Amino acid sequence: MAARGRPRSFDREAALAAAMKVFWQQGYSATSMADLYAAMGINSPSLYAAFGSKDDLYLEAIAHYEHVIAPQIWSPLGKAASAREAVRQWLKCSAKILTQDDFPPGCMVALSSVASEGNARLGAVVIRSRQWGIDILRGRLEQGVQKRELPAGTDTEALARLYVAIQQGISIQARDGASFAILDAVADSAMALWPA
């Protein structure tokens, strides 16, 4: 049976990456459909046929960010030899990735305010993504306690949230124009808070 309709005349993955950058830079509410058409290089019927609604496109853009960008930021947690070195490398990697010229500054997920803009469906996805970061960091810290790299009884939930708060601050400062060198120094200074 022959396929119906005209074949797509655009690269869906490239269009999604372009949409991600627009949402990342402008946020969900400030991004218009015209902004998306222009950035993605497609028209309205093509966008709706390929991605559905603006909400659906935003969800795909978040998923694309989590698949392409987030692993670059979070990978040190699984590679470093100790919990302390994992956190140090993760913060320094955050400073580097979140100030690259290839992408908008800051973290798309950390900077998203869609939850407070009245879109509960999208907000729940962003909040889950932020919680994932806390959970993965807490898991690495708990390994550190088990290996005696951290004192027994360390409140790994509070420590994970402390360092995620610092990383989110790095993201905000990157958006405001802080350089890699400045934020790299912030990462180094943050390690002074590591439990003795």
N, CA, C and O of each residue as an XYZ file, in Angstrom:
784
protein
N       0.842     -1.176      0.000
C       0.000      0.000      0.000
C       0.887      1.239      0.000
O       1.845      1.308      0.770
N       0.596      2.183     -0.820
C       1.396      3.403     -0.943
C       1.206      4.296      0.267
O       0.115      4.385      0.830
N       2.308      4.968      0.665
C       2.229      5.909      1.788
C       1.404      7.109      1.389
O       1.455      7.540      0.237
N       0.649      7.652      2.313
C      -0.205      8.789      2.022
C       0.517     10.075      2.377
O       1.368     10.102      3.267
N       0.171     11.124      1.679
C       0.735     12.436      1.973
C       2.117     12.602      1.371
O       2.703     11.666      0.827
N       2.621     13.826      1.487
C       3.941     14.139      0.959
C       5.010     13.774      1.992
O       4.783     13.902      3.195
N       6.173     13.321      1.520
C       7.246     13.019      2.469
C       7.757     14.298      3.118
O       7.665     15.379      2.537
N       8.290     14.169      4.315
C       8.862     15.324      5.004
C      10.030     15.879      4.203
O      10.837     15.138      3.643
N      10.096     17.195      4.168
C      11.189     17.833      3.426
C      12.165     18.514      4.378
O      12.861     19.456      3.998
N      12.212     18.033      5.615
C      13.142     18.611      6.583
C      13.689     17.517      7.487
O      13.120     16.431      7.588
N      14.795     17.821      8.136
C      15.441     16.903      9.057
C      14.786     17.079     10.431
O      14.979     18.098     11.094
N      14.024     16.090     10.841
C      13.269     16.203     12.087
C      14.188     16.427     13.282
O      13.882     17.239     14.155
N      15.307     15.718     13.326
C      16.238     15.841     14.458
C      16.845     17.242     14.528
O      16.978     17.813     15.610
N      17.207     17.783     13.382
C      17.766     19.140     13.342
C      16.715     20.164     13.739
O      17.017     21.135     14.435
N      15.477     19.947     13.296
C      14.391     20.859     13.662
C      14.136     20.809     15.168
O      13.897     21.842     15.792
N      14.186     19.622     15.746
C      13.991     19.471     17.186
C      15.118     20.152     17.960
O      14.867     20.824     18.960
N      16.353     19.982     17.502
C      17.489     20.644     18.154
C      17.338     22.163     18.091
O      17.671     22.861     19.049
N      16.841     22.671     16.977
C      16.622     24.119     16.854
C      15.526     24.591     17.803
O      15.654     25.645     18.426
N      14.456     23.821     17.914
C      13.373     24.169     18.846
C      13.885     24.149     20.282
O      13.544     25.021     21.081
N      14.701     23.153     20.603
C      15.274     23.076     21.948
C      16.029     24.350     22.282
O      15.874     24.894     23.376
N      16.843     24.832     21.354
C      17.634     26.031     21.606
C      16.748     27.257     21.831
O      17.045     28.102     22.677
N      15.657     27.344     21.064
C      14.752     28.492     21.232
C      14.086     28.438     22.603
O      14.071     29.434     23.326
N      13.539     27.285     22.962
C      12.911     27.144     24.283
C      13.931     27.385     25.395
O      13.616     28.018     26.403
N      15.128     26.890     25.215
C      16.203     27.025     26.198
C      16.539     28.491     26.404
O      16.700     28.942     27.538
N      16.644     29.232     25.320
C      17.011     30.652     25.408
C      15.859     31.518     25.922
O      16.071     32.397     26.758
N      14.659     31.280     25.434
C      13.542     32.189     25.693
C      12.566     31.696     26.748
O      11.809     32.489     27.308
N      12.571     30.407     27.026
C      11.568     29.842     27.910
C      10.315     29.481     27.132
O      10.143     29.892     25.985
N       9.452     28.718     27.759
C       8.252     28.233     27.074
C       7.300     29.368     26.715
O       6.920     29.511     25.553
N       6.916     30.166     27.686
C       5.882     31.181     27.456
C       6.318     32.267     26.484
O       5.515     32.734     25.677
N       7.578     32.674     26.551
C       8.056     33.756     25.680
C       8.326     33.291     24.253
O       8.550     34.117     23.368
N       8.306     31.997     24.022
C       8.546     31.469     22.681
C       7.233     31.411     21.912
O       6.290     30.735     22.324
N       7.182     32.116     20.808
C       5.983     32.110     19.969
C       6.099     31.023     18.907
O       7.187     30.511     18.639
N       4.989     30.688     18.321
C       5.015     29.727     17.218
C       5.829     30.292     16.062
O       6.530     29.543     15.381
N       5.748     31.602     15.829
C       6.548     32.221     14.767
C       8.038     32.045     15.037
O       8.813     31.807     14.111
N       8.443     32.164     16.311
C       9.848     31.923     16.672
C      10.257     30.499     16.306
O      11.348     30.266     15.785
N       9.378     29.566     16.584
C       9.678     28.159     16.320
C       9.742     27.879     14.824
O      10.654     27.194     14.361
N       8.782     28.404     14.064
C       8.808     28.202     12.609
C      10.116     28.726     12.032
O      10.762     28.057     11.225
N      10.499     29.923     12.451
C      11.711     30.548     11.909
C      12.964     29.742     12.277
O      13.814     29.490     11.423
N      13.073     29.344     13.533
C      14.264     28.617     13.985
C      14.352     27.224     13.367
O      15.437     26.755     13.021
N      13.210     26.577     13.235
C      13.179     25.207     12.742
C      13.192     25.134     11.221
O      13.463     24.082     10.643
N      12.896     26.261     10.578
C      12.876     26.285      9.122
C      11.712     25.521      8.522
O      11.824     24.977      7.424
N      10.599     25.477      9.233
C       9.421     24.769      8.724
C       8.186     25.641      8.899
O       8.211     26.644      9.613
N       7.104     25.240      8.235
C       5.862     26.000      8.350
C       4.922     25.341      9.354
O       5.208     24.273      9.896
N       3.813     25.995      9.581
C       2.863     25.542     10.594
C       2.361     24.114     10.358
O       2.406     23.301     11.281
N       1.881     23.781      9.144
C       1.395     22.407      8.961
C       2.472     21.347      9.210
O       2.194     20.286      9.770
N       3.708     21.649      8.787
C       4.796     20.678      8.994
C       5.101     20.507     10.474
O       5.321     19.388     10.937
N       5.117     21.611     11.223
C       5.404     21.527     12.659
C       4.330     20.697     13.361
O       4.640     19.794     14.138
N       3.072     21.011     13.080
C       1.995     20.280     13.761
C       1.948     18.822     13.342
O       1.644     17.952     14.159
N       2.247     18.543     12.074
C       2.248     17.149     11.610
C       3.376     16.353     12.257
O       3.198     15.186     12.606
N       4.530     16.983     12.414
C       5.697     16.269     12.942
C       5.734     16.214     14.460
O       6.180     15.220     15.034
N       5.266     17.280     15.120
C       5.461     17.382     16.568
C       4.178     17.545     17.369
O       4.209     17.430     18.595
N       3.068     17.806     16.726
C       1.831     18.047     17.466
C       1.777     19.477     17.957
O       2.136     20.396     17.222
N       1.340     19.679     19.171
C       1.155     21.012     19.737
C       2.466     21.616     20.240
O       3.496     20.943     20.280
N       2.415     22.869     20.616
C       3.573     23.531     21.224
C       3.979     22.797     22.502
O       5.168     22.610     22.760
N       2.997     22.383     23.301
C       3.297     21.622     24.519
C       4.060     20.340     24.189
O       5.062     20.018     24.828
N       3.568     19.610     23.176
C       4.223     18.357     22.800
C       5.643     18.604     22.310
O       6.553     17.829     22.604
N       5.828     19.688     21.561
C       7.161     20.032     21.072
C       8.083     20.366     22.243
O       9.245     19.962     22.252
N       7.570     21.100     23.227
C       8.382     21.433     24.399
C       8.808     20.164     25.140
O       9.959     20.044     25.559
N       7.889     19.227     25.299
C       8.229     17.969     25.969
C       9.310     17.215     25.199
O      10.217     16.641     25.801
N       9.216     17.216     23.875
C      10.262     16.570     23.077
C      11.582     17.319     23.190
O      12.651     16.708     23.204
N      11.507     18.645     23.271
C      12.728     19.447     23.413
C      13.409     19.159     24.748
O      14.634     19.049     24.807
N      12.628     19.038     25.814
C      13.186     18.684     27.130
C      13.824     17.295     27.055
O      14.931     17.090     27.553
N      13.131     16.354     26.438
C      13.670     14.993     26.304
C      14.960     15.006     25.487
O      15.907     14.284     25.800
N      14.992     15.828     24.439
C      16.202     15.938     23.612
C      17.355     16.504     24.444
O      18.485     16.024     24.353
N      17.065     17.522     25.252
C      18.078     18.102     26.143
C      18.609     17.029     27.096
O      19.818     16.910     27.296
N      17.705     16.260     27.675
C      18.106     15.219     28.625
C      18.932     14.124     27.948
O      19.776     13.494     28.586
N      18.690     13.902     26.678
C      19.404     12.855     25.939
C      20.758     13.342     25.411
O      21.720     12.574     25.375
N      20.835     14.602     25.006
C      22.034     15.108     24.336
C      22.939     15.933     25.253
O      24.155     15.748     25.248
N      22.362     16.831     26.031
C      23.162     17.771     26.835
C      23.395     17.258     28.251
O      24.527     17.276     28.736
N      22.353     16.809     28.911
C      22.465     16.400     30.317
C      23.552     15.352     30.554
O      24.271     15.468     31.547
N      23.713     14.336     29.700
C      24.774     13.354     29.957
C      26.167     13.982     29.989
O      27.038     13.511     30.720
N      26.384     15.025     29.215
C      27.684     15.697     29.235
C      27.942     16.322     30.611
O      29.074     16.338     31.095
N      26.884     16.832     31.227
C      27.004     17.502     32.524
C      27.134     16.481     33.657
O      27.961     16.646     34.553
N      26.328     15.445     33.614
C      26.216     14.526     34.744
C      27.179     13.340     34.692
O      27.318     12.630     35.688
N      27.839     13.109     33.574
C      28.691     11.920     33.443
C      29.806     11.820     34.485
O      30.152     10.700     34.861
N      30.397     12.931     34.984
C      31.458     12.763     35.985
C      31.028     12.019     37.241
O      31.864     11.422     37.919
N      29.735     12.044     37.563
C      29.294     11.369     38.786
C      29.548      9.870     38.722
O      29.784      9.236     39.750
N      29.502      9.304     37.531
C      29.720      7.873     37.398
C      31.149      7.484     37.086
O      31.493      6.303     37.133
N      31.985      8.457     36.767
C      33.339      8.143     36.324
C      34.432      8.416     37.349
O      35.466      7.749     37.341
N      34.218      9.379     38.224
C      35.277      9.796     39.150
C      35.547      8.710     40.194
O      34.677      7.900     40.513
N      36.765      8.717     40.712
C      37.201      7.675     41.643
C      36.573      7.801     43.023
O      36.395      6.794     43.708
N      36.235      9.009     43.444
C      35.654      9.206     44.773
C      34.433     10.121     44.666
O      34.249     10.814     43.666
N      33.611     10.113     45.704
C      32.420     10.965     45.716
C      32.810     12.440     45.661
O      32.181     13.216     44.942
N      33.827     12.831     46.403
C      34.254     14.231     46.406
C      34.731     14.655     45.022
O      34.373     15.729     44.538
N      35.533     13.818     44.396
C      36.038     14.139     43.055
C      34.896     14.137     42.045
O      34.904     14.930     41.103
N      33.913     13.253     42.229
C      32.748     13.220     41.338
C      31.991     14.544     41.395
O      31.620     15.095     40.358
N      31.763     15.053     42.600
C      31.040     16.323     42.750
C      31.869     17.471     42.185
O      31.334     18.344     41.501
N      33.168     17.476     42.464
C      34.033     18.542     41.948
C      34.019     18.562     40.421
O      33.856     19.617     39.807
N      34.190     17.403     39.821
C      34.219     17.330     38.357
C      32.862     17.686     37.759
O      32.799     18.335     36.714
N      31.787     17.274     38.402
C      30.427     17.581     37.931
C      30.189     19.091     37.946
O      29.646     19.639     36.986
N      30.590     19.768     39.027
C      30.422     21.222     39.090
C      31.278     21.921     38.037
O      30.819     22.854     37.378
N      32.512     21.473     37.882
C      33.409     22.084     36.894
C      32.908     21.809     35.464
O      32.996     22.671     34.590
N      32.393     20.615     35.249
C      31.818     20.278     33.952
C      30.580     21.136     33.691
O      30.366     21.586     32.566
N      29.769     21.364     34.717
C      28.603     22.241     34.587
C      29.031     23.641     34.173
O      28.438     24.242     33.278
N      30.066     24.156     34.831
C      30.561     25.493     34.489
C      30.995     25.554     33.029
O      30.761     26.553     32.348
N      31.620     24.496     32.554
C      32.106     24.471     31.169
C      30.956     24.360     30.171
O      30.843     25.171     29.252
N      30.109     23.357     30.356
C      29.025     23.100     29.401
C      28.035     24.267     29.365
O      27.563     24.651     28.294
N      27.724     24.826     30.528
C      26.679     25.855     30.604
C      27.149     27.235     30.159
O      26.367     28.185     30.150
N      28.435     27.350     29.788
C      28.943     28.614     29.256
C      29.465     28.450     27.821
O      30.124     29.352     27.304
N      29.180     27.321     27.179
C      29.637     27.094     25.805
C      28.934     28.025     24.831
O      27.776     28.393     25.029
N      29.638     28.397     23.790
C      29.054     29.264     22.764
C      28.058     28.532     21.869
O      27.219     29.166     21.229
N      28.145     27.200     21.819
C      27.275     26.428     20.925
C      25.813     26.421     21.352
O      24.922     26.165     20.542
N      25.574     26.701     22.622
C      24.228     26.606     23.174
C      23.902     27.856     23.982
O      24.805     28.609     24.348
N      22.625     28.084     24.264
C      22.291     29.188     25.160
C      22.946     28.960     26.520
O      23.106     27.813     26.935
N      23.328     30.028     27.220
C      23.963     29.847     28.532
C      22.967     29.351     29.581
O      21.770     29.628     29.519
N      23.510     28.610     30.541
C      22.683     28.076     31.611
C      22.075     26.732     31.233
O      22.267     26.237     30.123
N      21.344     26.155     32.171
C      20.717     24.844     32.001
C      19.250     25.014     31.622
O      18.514     25.725     32.306
N      18.825     24.378     30.554
C      17.438     24.486     30.104
C      16.455     24.069     31.197
O      15.422     24.711     31.386
N      16.776     23.004     31.908
C      15.870     22.483     32.937
C      15.884     23.369     34.177
O      14.827     23.701     34.713
N      17.072     23.753     34.636
C      17.171     24.592     35.837
C      16.523     25.950     35.622
O      15.937     26.511     36.548
N      16.621     26.486     34.408
C      16.096     27.822     34.138
C      14.612     27.821     33.784
O      13.988     28.881     33.746
N      14.045     26.660     33.526
C      12.641     26.602     33.127
C      11.725     27.052     34.259
O      11.846     26.597     35.396
N      10.811     27.951     33.927
C       9.826     28.403     34.918
C       8.422     27.993     34.500
O       7.437     28.557     34.975
N       8.333     27.012     33.609
C       7.039     26.605     33.074
C       6.092     26.138     34.183
O       4.877     26.292     34.063
N       6.633     25.573     35.251
C       5.775     25.112     36.352
C       5.062     26.271     37.028
O       3.934     26.116     37.496
N       5.707     27.432     37.083
C       5.090     28.583     37.738
C       4.310     29.451     36.753
O       3.756     30.482     37.137
N       4.266     29.042     35.494
C       3.539     29.803     34.481
C       2.158     29.234     34.223
O       1.484     29.641     33.277
N       1.731     28.300     35.054
C       0.379     27.776     34.960
C       0.213     26.529     34.113
O      -0.912     26.069     33.920
N       1.304     25.966     33.602
C       1.191     24.750     32.800
C       1.623     23.566     33.655
O       2.799     23.204     33.693
N       0.655     22.972     34.337
C       0.952     21.891     35.286
C       1.561     20.673     34.604
O       2.453     20.035     35.163
N       1.094     20.343     33.410
C       1.602     19.160     32.700
C       3.089     19.314     32.392
O       3.874     18.413     32.687
N       3.481     20.420     31.816
C       4.885     20.639     31.491
C       5.705     20.836     32.760
O       6.832     20.354     32.868
N       5.125     21.548     33.714
C       5.818     21.788     34.979
C       6.179     20.497     35.687
O       7.265     20.378     36.256
N       5.275     19.532     35.656
C       5.537     18.253     36.324
C       6.733     17.545     35.691
O       7.517     16.909     36.396
N       6.880     17.649     34.376
C       8.006     17.015     33.688
C       9.313     17.686     34.095
O      10.304     17.005     34.360
N       9.321     19.012     34.145
C      10.530     19.741     34.531
C      10.900     19.437     35.983
O      12.071     19.226     36.296
N       9.910     19.414     36.860
C      10.172     19.119     38.275
C      10.728     17.707     38.429
O      11.643     17.486     39.222
N      10.182     16.746     37.677
C      10.708     15.372     37.717
C      12.154     15.339     37.242
O      12.977     14.617     37.805
N      12.464     16.108     36.221
C      13.832     16.143     35.706
C      14.787     16.726     36.748
O      15.893     16.216     36.929
N      14.368     17.781     37.429
C      15.207     18.351     38.486
C      15.384     17.357     39.629
O      16.475     17.232     40.185
N      14.314     16.653     39.975
C      14.405     15.668     41.058
C      15.343     14.539     40.674
O      16.056     14.009     41.527
N      15.353     14.160     39.396
C      16.272     13.126     38.921
C      17.712     13.517     39.255
O      18.495     12.678     39.701
N      18.061     14.784     39.042
C      19.409     15.243     39.351
C      19.738     15.105     40.824
O      20.829     14.664     41.186
N      18.798     15.482     41.672
C      19.006     15.337     43.118
C      19.185     13.869     43.478
O      20.061     13.513     44.266
N      18.351     13.028     42.894
C      18.396     11.598     43.209
C      19.714     10.954     42.772
O      20.302     10.166     43.512
N      20.168     11.294     41.570
C      21.414     10.671     41.083
C      22.602     11.155     41.914
O      23.512     10.379     42.203
N      22.599     12.419     42.295
C      23.685     12.925     43.128
C      23.624     12.304     44.520
O      24.650     11.919     45.080
N      22.435     12.211     45.066
C      22.314     11.587     46.389
C      22.802     10.138     46.357
O      23.463      9.680     47.288
N      22.474      9.425     45.288
C      22.948      8.048     45.161
C      24.468      7.964     45.164
O      25.051      7.066     45.772
N      25.104      8.913     44.474
C      26.580      8.927     44.450
C      27.139      9.250     45.825
O      28.160      8.692     46.227
N      26.481     10.147     46.550
C      26.925     10.489     47.906
C      26.739      9.313     48.854
O      27.577      9.081     49.724
N      25.659      8.578     48.694
C      25.433      7.402     49.534
C      26.512      6.344     49.289
O      26.936      5.658     50.219
N      26.951      6.215     48.040
C      28.082      5.326     47.760
C      29.321      5.809     48.513
O      30.102      5.010     49.031
N      29.484      7.128     48.563
C      30.614      7.705     49.288
C      30.569      7.387     50.771
O      31.607      7.130     51.382
N      29.383      7.400     51.354
C      29.238      7.035     52.768
C      29.603      5.566     52.955
O      30.332      5.217     53.884
N      29.095      4.707     52.071
C      29.376      3.274     52.175
C      30.873      2.973     52.048
O      31.385      2.051     52.683
N      31.561      3.756     51.226
C      33.001      3.537     51.025
C      33.853      4.344     52.012
O      35.079      4.380     51.905
N      33.188      4.986     52.965
C      33.845      5.788     54.007
C      34.591      6.999     53.434
O      35.566      7.470     54.018
N      34.124      7.492     52.292
C      34.645      8.738     51.733
C      33.946      9.934     52.372
O      34.428     11.064     52.309
N      32.811      9.659     52.981
C      32.041     10.651     53.740
C      31.767     10.075     55.120
O      31.677      8.857     55.271
N      31.633     10.935     56.136
C      31.374     10.429     57.488
C      30.061      9.654     57.565
O      29.087      9.980     56.886
N      30.057      8.627     58.405
C      28.816      7.899     58.670
C      27.800      8.895     59.214
O      28.146      9.786     59.989
N      26.567      8.739     58.809
C      25.520      9.638     59.276
C      25.396     10.924     58.471
O      24.579     11.781     58.810
N      26.194     11.081     57.402
C      26.071     12.252     56.545
C      24.653     12.329     55.992
O      24.118     11.332     55.508
N      24.050     13.499     56.063
C      22.714     13.715     55.505
C      22.877     13.897     53.995
O      23.068     15.010     53.505
N      22.798     12.782     53.272
C      23.058     12.826     51.833
C      21.977     13.593     51.076
O      22.250     14.163     50.020
N      20.763     13.614     51.600
C      19.691     14.401     50.964
C      20.034     15.890     51.026
O      19.957     16.591     50.017
N      20.411     16.366     52.205
C      20.748     17.787     52.361
C      21.995     18.146     51.566
O      22.058     19.209     50.949
N      22.996     17.255     51.580
C      24.238     17.530     50.862
C      23.993     17.554     49.344
O      24.542     18.397     48.635
N      23.165     16.624     48.855
C      22.824     16.614     47.426
C      22.101     17.894     47.050
O      22.403     18.501     46.023
N      21.149     18.309     47.875
C      20.405     19.533     47.575
C      21.302     20.776     47.653
O      21.114     21.722     46.889
N      22.259     20.776     48.560
C      23.204     21.889     48.650
C      23.986     22.030     47.346
O      24.069     23.118     46.777
N      24.555     20.920     46.880
C      25.373     20.993     45.667
C      24.529     21.208     44.408
O      24.989     21.851     43.465
N      23.306     20.680     44.381
C      22.418     20.986     43.248
C      22.061     22.470     43.262
O      21.992     23.097     42.205
N      21.834     23.033     44.439
C      21.552     24.475     44.529
C      22.731     25.294     43.997
O      22.535     26.308     43.326
N      23.944     24.856     44.295
C      25.129     25.551     43.769
C      25.176     25.413     42.251
O      25.457     26.380     41.543
N      24.904     24.219     41.757
C      24.921     24.012     40.308
C      23.830     24.835     39.629
O      24.057     25.381     38.550
N      22.658     24.933     40.240
C      21.594     25.758     39.676
C      21.999     27.238     39.707
O      21.662     27.996     38.797
N      22.714     27.639     40.745
C      23.242     29.001     40.800
C      24.255     29.255     39.700
O      24.285     30.335     39.111
N      25.082     28.261     39.423
C      26.026     28.362     38.297
C      25.250     28.582     37.008
O      25.650     29.380     36.162
N      24.141     27.872     36.864
C      23.314     28.002     35.665
C      22.752     29.417     35.517
O      22.798     30.004     34.436
N      22.225     29.950     36.609
C      21.659     31.302     36.567
C      22.745     32.329     36.273
O      22.538     33.245     35.477
N      23.893     32.182     36.909
C      24.972     33.135     36.680
C      25.514     33.023     35.257
O      25.902     34.032     34.668
N      25.548     31.813     34.696
C      25.945     31.646     33.296
C      24.973     32.399     32.395
O      25.394     33.071     31.454
N      23.684     32.294     32.674
C      22.678     33.007     31.882
C      22.886     34.521     31.976
O      22.641     35.253     31.017
N      23.338     34.972     33.139
C      23.559     36.408     33.343
C      24.901     36.893     32.795
O      25.222     38.078     32.898
N      25.689     35.981     32.209
C      26.914     36.387     31.543
C      28.210     36.066     32.255
O      29.278     36.448     31.778
N      28.150     35.372     33.390
C      29.390     34.998     34.076
C      30.205     34.071     33.176
O      29.656     33.201     32.500
N      31.504     34.269     33.180
C      32.392     33.494     32.312
C      32.667     32.105     32.899
O      32.402     31.828     34.069
N      33.209     31.250     32.032
C      33.627     29.928     32.501
C      34.643     30.056     33.630
O      34.547     29.344     34.631
N      35.618     30.957     33.481
C      36.672     31.089     34.501
C      36.086     31.426     35.860
O      36.503     30.866     36.874
N      35.134     32.327     35.888
C      34.497     32.710     37.156
C      33.736     31.530     37.740
O      33.857     31.239     38.930
N      32.954     30.849     36.911
C      32.118     29.754     37.416
C      32.943     28.523     37.750
O      32.561     27.741     38.621
N      34.066     28.340     37.072
C      34.996     27.268     37.415
C      35.571     27.522     38.813
O      35.746     26.590     39.598
N      35.861     28.779     39.113
C      36.353     29.135     40.449
C      35.267     28.922     41.500
O      35.563     28.522     42.626
N      34.016     29.186     41.137
C      32.896     28.906     42.053
C      32.859     27.416     42.373
O      32.667     27.029     43.526
N      33.042     26.585     41.358
C      33.050     25.133     41.564
C      34.141     24.725     42.544
O      33.911     23.901     43.429
N      35.328     25.304     42.387
C      36.423     24.998     43.305
C      36.081     25.460     44.725
O      36.310     24.735     45.693
N      35.534     26.667     44.840
C      35.199     27.201     46.169
C      34.125     26.368     46.849
O      34.137     26.205     48.069
N      33.201     25.843     46.061
C      32.099     25.045     46.634
C      32.605     23.810     47.343
O      31.933     23.300     48.240
N      33.768     23.315     46.969
C      34.280     22.098     47.593
C      34.748     22.346     49.023
O      34.986     21.397     49.770
N      34.880     23.595     49.405
C      35.212     23.910     50.797
C      34.063     23.512     51.734
O      34.258     23.391     52.943
N      32.867     23.310     51.170
C      31.703     22.921     51.971
C      31.622     21.410     52.184
O      30.742     20.925     52.895
N      32.533     20.678     51.572
C      32.519     19.209     51.687
C      32.733     18.795     53.140
O      33.620     19.328     53.806
N      31.943     17.863     53.635
C      32.080     17.427     55.031
C      33.484     16.902     55.330
O      34.072     16.178     54.526
N      34.003     17.271     56.477
C      35.361     16.834     56.856
C      35.352     15.342     57.141
O      36.390     14.771     57.476
